[in-house]
Amino acid sequence: MKKNAVTAKIGEVLKITLLVRYFTIGGLERVVISLANGLVELGWQVQIVIISRGKRNSLITELDSNVNIIFLDGNFFSKARIIRQVTKNTLVHIHFGDGKIHPFIRMQLLNRMVLVTYHSVYRHKRNRILNCVDYLFNHNLPRIVAVSDSVKEFCCKDVGLVDKNIVVIKNGIKNECRKKNHVIGEKVQFVVLCSMYPHKNHREIIENFARLKNEGIQNWHLTFIGDGPCMSELFLLARQLGLENDISWLGAVWNRELVGEVFEKMDVLLSASKYEGFPISILEAMNYSISLMLSDIPPHREIGGEDSFYFELGNYASFKASFAKIIDNKEMLFAIGQNLHERLKKYDIDLTVEKYIAVYNEIYEIENG
């Protein structure tokens, strides 16, 4: 990214605080990493404030050394005091996941410049009361960011936020042209890359592949990358269904190079998510020219366009039909993957950072007259 005069001028006076609940292994954290690293590369002052340490913090090692990292310890009151101190004279950019609002934390940010990014559609996590609380905190903000058109629709229809105040900034990654061209073996290699939570819907994937196997269709292999609260349940389900030799469980592999080594051997990235925002895992697969088999939800359509294979959730016949298209077009998978890689140019991280900077500048100008 090239530093320009306007960016440099605003960046010298405006410090950015990226506020997150945890810094676990997930897509939201990768978005924050890319944004923080991109900003400091352009000369901005950036700090990441992490409210709770959680159990997995490996991704902080990918942050630029110029990004200041602050973990909060102690009780609510000590955390509140520190938040008030470290966010003074900064623009606070909130990245809360799982649909959480954290009103106690938000109250500490009164009289601060605040930007909120909505990272997903949170209907499965919300009710009318939570959406009303969310509205109370956010309806007066000059700008709000949604990571996809579907997420913007959630903000408007469910939370009640005003359309004109919401800016769609789609997630991006560094396009490294990691095109792969290998011969597909007898078994098509499917990879699922996401943490193991109920809405990611690994159970349906396992049950559908078990049905394929019971029907004598065994020209496939599954690899799961990820961990989470559903891991033990899913492993036992796969064992019960007789898929011990058909699934590889790699756990929470987070390092980009290690994930890349796995992707080099994969033919199709599979996602059966019920809800999403704008998944980084799919963008990463596109970087390797990997074909996509995705649940037919709007965010997946936004990313994959016409170059992906879709299936209806809860419909085995639809899943099997999509699977059959892949098997019947094995020789075309790399060409399809190349089209997806070309599509990735629209989601370059440099463009994402530039759009966020434009919003930061706009908020700064509004707040400072």
N, C-alpha and C positions, 0 to 999 in steps of 0.2 A: 504494500500500500504506500502511496505517495503522500507526503505531508504537504498540505497547502496552507496558505497564509491565514485563511479564516479558521481552519481547524486548529492551527497552532495558537492563534490569539485566544479563542474561547477555551481551549484546553489548558492554557496557562492559568486561567482564573477559576475554572470550574473543575473541582475534584469530584470524581464519581465514586459512590459507595454502592457496591453490589451486595445486596442483603439476601441471604439464603437461610433456610431453616437447618438443613444438614448439608454436608458435602459428600454424599454417598456416591456410589457408582451408578450413574444413570445419564439419560439424555439431557435432562435439564442442566446438570452440572457441566456436561460437555459444551452446551450452549454458553454458559457463563464463562468457562475457560476461554473459548474462542473469542468472545467479546472482550474480556479483560486483556488478553494477550494482544488483540488487534488494537485496542485503545492505547496501551502503553507503547506499542510500536510507533504510534503516531505522536507520542510525546505527552499523552494525557496522564494525569495522576489518578491511580485507581487503587482502591482497597476493597477487599472482600471481607464482609463481616458474617461470620457463621454462628448462628444462635446456639446450636448444640453440637457437640462433637460427634454424636452417633457412634456407630461401630465400624464403619468403613470410610476411610478418608484418603484412599490411595491416589485419587485423581488430582489432589493438590500438587502432586509432583510434576504435573504438566503445566503448571502456571509459570509464566515469565517471572524471573527473579525480581523484576521491578514492581510486581503486584504485591502490595502489602496484604498479608493474611492475618485476620484477627478472629480467634476462637473465643467465644464468651463462656465463662465458667461461673459457678456460684448459683445463687437463687434468683428468682424473678427480679427482685429489687436491685441486686447488684448488676444484673444484665441490663436492666432498664437504665440505670445510671451510666453505664459504659456506652450504651447505644446513643444516649443523648450527647455524650461527650464526643464520640468519634464521628458522628454524623453532622456536627456543627459546620456550617459553611460548605456543605457538600450537596450534590444532587443524589438522593437516595433512590436507587433503582431496585425495586423489590422483585425477587424471583421465588415466590412460594409455590410449592408443588402440592399435589394431592388435593387440590381444592380448598386447602386450609386458608383461613383468614388471619388468625393470630391477632385478635383485637388488642390484647395487652401490649404487644409489640407495636402495633400501628399507632396506638395512643402516644407512644414515645416520639413519634415522628411528626406530631403537630407542629406547624410553623416551619416545616422543612420543605424544600423542593422535592417532590416525590413523583416517580414514574413507576407504574406497575406493568409487568408483562404477564399475560395469561398464557400458560404453556400448553393447555389442553382443554378439552371439553369435560367439564366436571359434573355432569348431570348425575352420574352414578355415585357421587360423593356429597351431593348437595340436597337441600330441601328449601322450601320457600323462606324460612326464617334465616338460614345462612346466606341466601342470596340477598335478602333485605339488609343484613348487616354489611355484606360486601358492598352493596350499593351506597350505604351511608358513608363508608370510608372513601369510595372512589368516584362518586358522581360529580364532585367538584374539582377533580384533577383536570388540568388543562389538556393532557394527552394520556392515552392508555394504549398499550401495544398488545395486539393479538398475533400469534404466530401462524395463523392460517385463516382463511375465510370462514371455515367452520367454527373456529374458536371465536371469531368476531360475532358470528351469529349467536353463539351462546351468550356472549357478553351483552348483546342487545336484547334478545328474547327472554333469557332466563334471569340475568342480573338487572336488566332494565337500563343499562347505560346508553348514552346518546351516541348514535351512529357517527356523527361528525367528529366526535372526540377520539374515536378509535382508529389507530393506524395499524395496518397489517404489515408486519415485518417477518418474512419467512426465515426460518433457520437456515444457516449455511455452513459449509465446511470448505476446507482448503482442497481445491481440485488439483490432485497430484498426478493425474493421468496414469493411474495404476491399472491400466488395461491388462486383462489376462486372456490368454488364448490357449486353452488346453483341450485335449480330447476328452469328451465325456465318456466315462466308463460304462460298464454294464448296468450299474446302479446310479441313478441320478442322486446327487448329493444335495440335500436340503439343509439349510441352516436357519435356526431361530435365534435371534440376538435381542434379548430384552430381559429385564428382571422378572422374577416369577411371582407376579401378583395376579389376583383373580381376573381383573379386567384385561390382562394380556392373553388369557384364554388358551393357555397351553393344554388344558384338559381336552378341549375339543380337537386339537391337533392330534394328540395321542390316540383318542378314541377313533378318529377318522382313519388314521394310518393302521390301527388295529383291524378295522373293518376291511381295508384294502388287503391286508395280509390274509385275513380269513377267506377272502374271495380269490386267493391264489395270486394276488398282485404283489410281488416282492422285489421289483426292480427299483428300489429306492433305499436311502439311508438318511436318518435324521441326526443332526448335531445340535444340541442345545448349548448356547453360551449364555450364562446368567445364573443367578441365585436369588433366593428370596424366601418369604414365608410359605410359599406353596411347594417348595422344592421336595420335601420329604413325601408329601401326599402324591405328587406327580411321579416320583420315582417308584413308589409302591404300586401306583396304578399301572405304570408301564410294565412292571414285573408281573403283576396279576394278569395282564393282557398278553403276556408272552413276548414282549418286545425287548428282552434283555440284550439280544445281539443286533438289534436294529436301531438302537439309539446310543449316541455317544454324549456323555454329560461332561462338559468342560468346566462348569462352574463359572465364577465371576472373573473371567479373563477381561482385564480392562486396558492393558497396555496396547497402544495402537499397532505397534509392530507385531505383537503376538496375535492380535485379532486379524491383522493383515495376512499372516501366515496361514491362518485357518481359511480366510476368504479365498486365498489363492487356489484352494482345493474344492471350493463349493461351486455348485451350478445354479442354485435358486435360493434366494432369501424368502422365507415364509413368515408371514405375520397374520395372526388371527385375532388381533386386538378388537375389542368392542368399542373402545374410545381412544382417541389419540389427539395430538396437537399437530406437530409437523415432525415426525420421527427422524432423529439423527441416524439411527441404525440403518434406515432405508437409504439415506443419502450416502452413508459409508459403503453400502453394498453397490450402489450405482458407480462409485469411484473405481470399483473393480470389474465393472461391466457384467455384474451378476444380474440375472433375470429375477423378476419379482412375482411372487404369488401372494396375493393380499386379500384380506377380508374386505368386502365391498362397503366401505364407509367413506364419507366425503374426504377426510384428510388423506387417505390412501389414494383416492382418485386424483386429488390435487397434485400429489407427488408423481405418481406412476403414469398418469395420462393414459393414452391408448396403447402404450408399449408394455403393459403389465397384464398378468392373469389374475382375475378376480373371482371370488366365490362368496355366496350368501351365507352369513353366519347361521348356524343351526340347521343347515340344509346339506346333508351328506351327498345327495345327488349333485348339487352344485359344486361341492368340493371335488368330488370324483371327476366331474366334467372338466374342471380347470386343471386338475392333475393330468388327465388324459391328453389335453392339449399340449402340455409340456412334454410328456413322454412321446407323443406323436411328432413333435417338432424339435427333437433333441439337437439335430444338426443346425437349427436356427437360433438356439439359445444365445450363442455368443453374439450374433448379429443383433438380436433383440437387446442384449446387454450393452452393446455399443451405442444403440439409440438412446438408452437410458443414460449412459455416460455423457453423451452429447447434451441431453436434457439437463444434466447437473450444472451446466454453465450458468443457468438462471439462479442457482443457489450457491454462488460463490461467497465465501465468508467476507471477502472485502466489501461486497455490495451490502451485506447485512450490517457490517460495522458502520459503513457510511450512512445508512438509513437511520441507525440509532443515534449517530452523531447529529444528524439533522434534527431529530426529535429533542435531543439534549439542548441544542442551541435554541430551538423554538421555546422550550420551557424556560430556559434562562432569560430569554428576551421578554417573555410574558411576565415572569416573576419580578424582573428588574426594570420594567417599564421601558 
